[in-house]
Amino acid sequence: MHKIKRDDLVKVIAGKDKDKQGKILHIDTKNNRVVVEGINMITKHVKPGAGNPQGGIVQKEAALDISNVMLVVDGKATRVGFEIKDGKKVRVAKATGKVID
């Protein structure tokens, strides 16, 4: 179980997009990287192909290190911990003690 999951709302706490918020699109747990919607945009040159017959220059999200994002709970960036509730391990916001899932 990880502290951040897909579709969570996160806030960037370091880098060029600091203080921006977005939704997690993809998590690479092996390399500790996340892709956040609308954050860390890069310009990529694409050759024409079946999916994109025109080709050209496209904007897309690049991966960030997972340590550079924090989960947003009730509008605030929050640390996440784990507790056992009713025999199940659940994510809990450290500041408020609120169960996240």
N, C-alpha and C positions, 0 to 999 in steps of 0.2 A: 504494500500500500504506500502511495506517495503523497506528499503534502499538497501537490498541485495536480489537478486532473484536467482532461480535455473539457472545453466549454466553460471553465472557470473564468471569472473576471479578475484580471490581475493589473497591477500598477508597476511600471518600470521604475526601478530605484537607482539605476546607474546607466551611464552612456549617453549617446546623443539624443535619445528620446525620453530622457528622464522626466518623470511626473505624468507621462501619458498612460492612458488605460486602454485595455483591449481584451478580447476574448481569446483563450488558448485554442489554436487550430490543430497543433500537432506537438507531441512530446516525444523526444528521443531519450529514453531513460539510460541507454547504454553510454551515450556521450554527454548526458546532462544538458541537453539543449531543448529550447522550446521555440515554437513559431507563434507569434501573437498577431492577431488581425490588425492591419494598418500600422504596425510598428516595425522599425528597422527596414524600411523600404529600400530596395536596390534596383538599379537599372540593368536589365539583361537583354542582350542582343540575341534574337531568336531566328533561326533559319526557317524558311518556309517548309511546311510539312503537312501531313494530313489533318492534324488538329488546328493548325494555324497556317492556312494557305498563303496568306499575305506576308508572314514573317514580320520583321521589324524590331522595334525596341519596346519592351514591356516592363512595367513596374511590378515587383513582387516582394513579398515579405521574406527576409532572411532570418536564420535562427539566432536566438540570443542564448546566453548562458542562463541556466535555470536559477542561479544565485542572484541574477539581476532583476528578478521579478518577485513581487509579494502579492499574496491573495488579498482581494478586496472584500471585506465583510461589512455590511451596513455603511458603505461609502468610505471606509477607512482601510488603509493597508494594514494587514494584521499578520502576526506570527501564527503559525499553525502547530498544534501538538496532537497527540493521540491519547485517548482514554478508552477504557473498557466500560461500555454501557450496555446493560442487559445481555452480557455475554458476547458482545460484538465490539470490535475495535473500530472507533469512529474518529473522524477529524474534528478537532475542537479549536475555536479561536482562542488564543492565549489570553488576550486582554479581557474578553467578556465571558469566556467559558461557554459560549454558545456552540452547539453542535452544528456543523456546516452542512452535512449531507441531508 
